[in-house]
Amino acid sequence: MDGNIFQLIWFLLVAVLFTGFLFLEGFDYGVGMLVPFAGKDDKERRIVINSIGPFWDGNEVWLLTAGGAIFAAFPLWYSTLFSKFYLALFLILVGLILRGVAFEFHSKSKNPKWRTCWDWAFSIGSFLPALLWGVAVANLIRGVVLPTAEPLGQWSAATQWGFFFSLLHPFCLLGGVVTFLLFLYHGACFLTLKVGDETVLARAKKIALRTGIILIPVTVLWVVYALFQTTILFSPNEAGEIALQPKWLAIITVALAAVALLVSVFAQWKQKFGLAFVSVALMIVFVTATVFAIMFPNVLIFRNIPAASLNIYNASSSLYTLKIMTIVAAIFTPIVLLYQIWNFWVFKKRVTNDPKDLVY
């Protein structure tokens, strides 16, 4: 195999890892945001928290693995992303830290004020990454504008802050709203399958249906906006002119994502909760596939300097490194998947108000 094949393989593997992360962590974020709303007292909130207790830390590993894969397979992408997007990624990290600490500290004291404080910290810590991942993804497919007044590796603090605020384009902020609503809906759908307490279950059903109905028009608006902000339909031709060059894979996956969302909300309305959850999970899979299909072969697009954009060829590691990584991934990826499936099977029963269920 030549190097191009391995670069393509690792681009696809990074896409798979982020798909797994967003699929699994999506309902985690949603449940976290819903803790103060789906549960009205400490026992009900503990039911909500315990619904993701056995899963949340394992789901986070997908993000670490995806980051590690980028670091090893595409080091230039990793270094540029984590240096120039430092402030934006720091905010996501703050949310993840707040979320993890709140989860572990919540039950360390029976003081109601202590628990309420950490419940809200858990909710806010879930909200931040749910919103900011959408902003980040929208920037990746739209492309970013590099400041040209200073060399790429020597940005001042003022330039860093200016670049950070340039990421908050209306299209990107709307993308954040979409992922916030999507994960909120995903989490509510998960609760309808995992909660055994009738009061909490009734709230979860109501929140899921209302959120799903709101999600549909907001998502349609963002997709229409994306037609004019990304290269899904319009991209430069060989002469450098903007031409109509549809990326059919992205268009197909967008259509499949739309169908999955409509099926999910309809199933939620009909109280077919298993179908609703599976359908919204498929939507997340198709949306992630769309993002990578729009970007390919780029991994980081610079709108004002297209020639400087990073792609899977100029940002990758050596052929030898990619070969070794491919062998390791082929051995351990199936093991990780089997463990994840086993984990969900073991903890498949609904969480009730039985003290034995309320471990966290």
N, C-alpha and C positions, 0 to 999 in steps of 0.2 A: 504494500500500500504506500502511496505517496503521502506527503505531509498534508495536502489539501483534504484528504479523506479523514485524517485524524482531527484536523481543525473543525471539520464539519461535525464529526462525532461528538466532540466536546462542546460545541455550540448547542447541539441537541440535548446533551446530558445536562448542561446548565439550565436549559429550558425545562427539562423534566424535573430537576431539583426545585426550581422556583415554582413550578406547577404544584408539586407535592407540598411545598411550604405554604403557598397561598390557599390550597385546598384544605389542608389540615389546620393551619393557623387561622384561617378565615373565620371558622365557627368559634375558635378560641377567643379571638378579638370580639366577636359579636356577643358571646356569652359574658365576657368581661364587662363590656359596655352596659349590659342589661342587668348586672347584679343589683344596683339600687332601685331598679324599676320593676323587674320581674319578681323581686322579693321585697315585701313591705316590713318584715321584722327580721330579727337575727336568724331565726331558724330557717325561714324561707330563703334568705340570702345564702345561707350555708348549703341549702339544697342546690341552688344555682351554681355555686362555686364547686361543689363536689361533683357536678355533672361532667366537668372537664378535669377534675383532679388527677386521674391516672394518665392523662394524655398530654397536658399542656407543655411540660418540659421536654417530652420526646418530640413533640411537634416543632419546637424551637430548633432542634438539631438540624432540621432540613435547611434552615437559613445558614447555620454555621457551615454545613457541608457545601451549600451553593457558593458561599463566600470563599471557602477553601478551594473549590474547583476553579473559580475565576482566578484566584491568586496563582494557582499552579499552572493552569492551562493558558490563561491570557493575562500575564503579569502587567503588561502595559495598560490594559483596561482597568485592572484592579488599582494600580498606583494612581492613575488619572482620576478614577471615580472617587477613591477615598481621600485624595488630597484636595481636589477642586470642589467636591460636594461635601466637604468636611462638616460644615455647619448644619446642612440639611440632614446628613446621616447621624450627626450627633443628637439632633432632636429625636430621631427615631430610637436611638440607643437609650435616651433618657426615658422615653415611654416604656421600652422593654424592661429597663432596670426597675422603674417604679412599679410595673406590673408584677415582676417576679418577687420583689421584696414584699409587696402588699399581699401576695398569695401566701407567702411563708409566714408573715407576721400576724395575719388576721386572727388566727386562733391561739396566739400566745398569751392572750389575756381575755378574761370574761367581762371586762369593763365595756359597757355598751358604747361609750364614746370612742374608745380605742377601736372597736370593731367597725363602727360606722365610718370612722376616719379612713381606715384601710380599705373598706368597701369602695369608698369614693376614689381613693388612690388607685385601686384596681381598675375602676371604670375609666378614669382619666388616662391611666397608663395603657389601656387597651384602645382608647379613642385616638390618641396621638399617632401610633403607627398605622392604624386603620385609615386615617385621613392622609398621612404623609406618604404611605406607599403608593396611593393613587396619584399624588402630586409627582412623585419620583418617576413612576411609569409613564405618565403623560409627558414629562420632560424627555424621557428616553426616546419615545416615538416621534415627538415633535422636533427634537434636536435643541441644543443649547447654543447661546451666543457667547463666544469667548471674548473677554476683554483683550483688545489688541495693543493697549497703551503700555503694557508691561509684559516681559517674557513669561511664557507659560509656567516655568518653575519658580518664578520670583514674585508672586503676587503679594502686595501689601495687604494689611488688615482691611483697609478701606475698600480695596478691590474685591477681597473675599466677601465682605458684606454686600457690596454692590452686586456681585454675581449671585449671591444667595437670594436677594430680593428679585433678581431677574427671573428666577425659577418660578416665582409666584404669578405667572401669566394666567389670565382668566380661564384659558383652556385647561391648564394644569390644575388650577384650584377646583374647577368643575370635575376633573378626574378624581380629585381627592374626595369630593362629595359622593361620587358614584361608588368608590370603594368603601367609604364609610357606610353607606346605605346597604351595599351588597353584603358586607361582613355582618352588619346588624341583622339583616334578613337571614343570612346563613346561620348565625348563632341562634336566632329565634326558632328556626326550623330544627336545629339540633336539640333544643330544649323540648320541643314537642315529642321527640323520640326518647329522651333520656330522663325526663322528670316524671315522678310517680305521684307527687302531691297534686291534688285536683285544683287547688287554688292557684298555685304557680303555673300549672299546665294551662289553665284557662287564660291567664295573662299572656303566656308565651304564644298561644294560638292567636290571640287578638293582635299582639305586636307584630307577629309574622305576617299576617294578612295585610295589615295597614302598611307596613314597611314595604312589602312586595308591590302593592299598588302604587306607592310613591316612586319606587325604584324604576318602574317601567318608563314613564315619561322622562325622567331625569337621564336615564341611560340613552334613550333615543336622541335627546337633545345633544348629549356629549358625542355620540357617534356621528351625527350630522356635522357637528363642529369639527370633528376629527377629519372629515373629508377635505376640509380646507386648511388644516394645520399639519397634516402628515402626508407621507408619500404613498398612502394606500391606493390612491387613484392617480395622483399627479407626481411625477418624478423626472429628474433631468435625463435627457437622452444623451447620446454620445457627443452631440454638438454643444452640450451644456444648456440646451433650451428646455423649458418646462413643457412636457408633453403628457398626453394621456396614456399611461402605461400601467394598467391595473395589475395589482398583485393578487392573483386569483385565489391563492391559498388563504390569504388574510381575509378576502371577501367571503369565502366559503365559511371560515371559522367564525366570522362575525355573524353570519346568517344562522349558523348552528347555535351560537350563544344566545341569539334573540329567541329562537325556538325554545331552547332549554329554559330561559327565563319565563316565557309565557306559559309553558307547561307547568313549571314549578308553582307559579302564582295561582293558576287554575286548580292544580292539585291541592294547594293549601286551602283554597276556597271550598273545595269538595271534601276537605278533611282527610285527604290521602297523604298523610304526613311523610311516609317513607318515600313516595314518589317525589314529593316536593323537595325533600332534602337531596335526593340523588340528582334531581334535575338542576338545582342551583349549584351543586358541586360540579356537574358537567359544564355549566355556564362558566364557572371559574377556570376550568381546564381550557375551554375554547377561547376565553378572553386572553389567557396567558399565551396560548398558541398564536393568537392574533398579534400580540405585541412582538413576539420574536419573529413572526413572518413579515411584519412591517419593517423591522430593523434589518433583517438579513440582507447582505452579509455583514452589515455594520453592527458594532456593539456600542458605539458612542458617536452620535452624530453632532457635528458642529455646523450650525445653520449658516454662520457668516464666513466660515472657512471650510467648505465641503472637502477640499483636498486633504485637510488635516484630520478628517474623521477616522476613527479607529474601526477596523474590521477584523474578522476572524483570521485574516492572513498576516496583517502587519502588527497585530497585538499578541500573537500566540507565542508559546514556548517552543523549544526545539522539538524536532521530530522524535528524538530518543525519549525525551520527557513525556511526550504525549503517548508514545507506545507503552511505556511502563505504567502510566496512569490508567490507560485503557484496560490493561490486564488486571490491575488491582480492582478497578471499578466492576469489571465483569465477574469477579469472585465475590465481592462484598455487597454489591447493590442488591442482589436477590435475597441475601441473608437479612439485610435491614428491612426489606419489604415484608418478608415473612414474619419478622419480629413485630412490625407495626400491625399487621393483620391479626396476629396472635393476641397482642395487647388489647385491641378493640373487641376481640371475641371474648376474652376473659372478663372484661368489665362492661359487658353489653347490657346488663340488667338496669332497669330504671332506678333512679335515686329517690328515696322516700324520706319522710321525716323520722325514720327509725334512727336512733343514736348510732347504731352500728354502721349506717351509711354515711354519717356526717363525720368523716375522718379529718377534714380540713377545716 
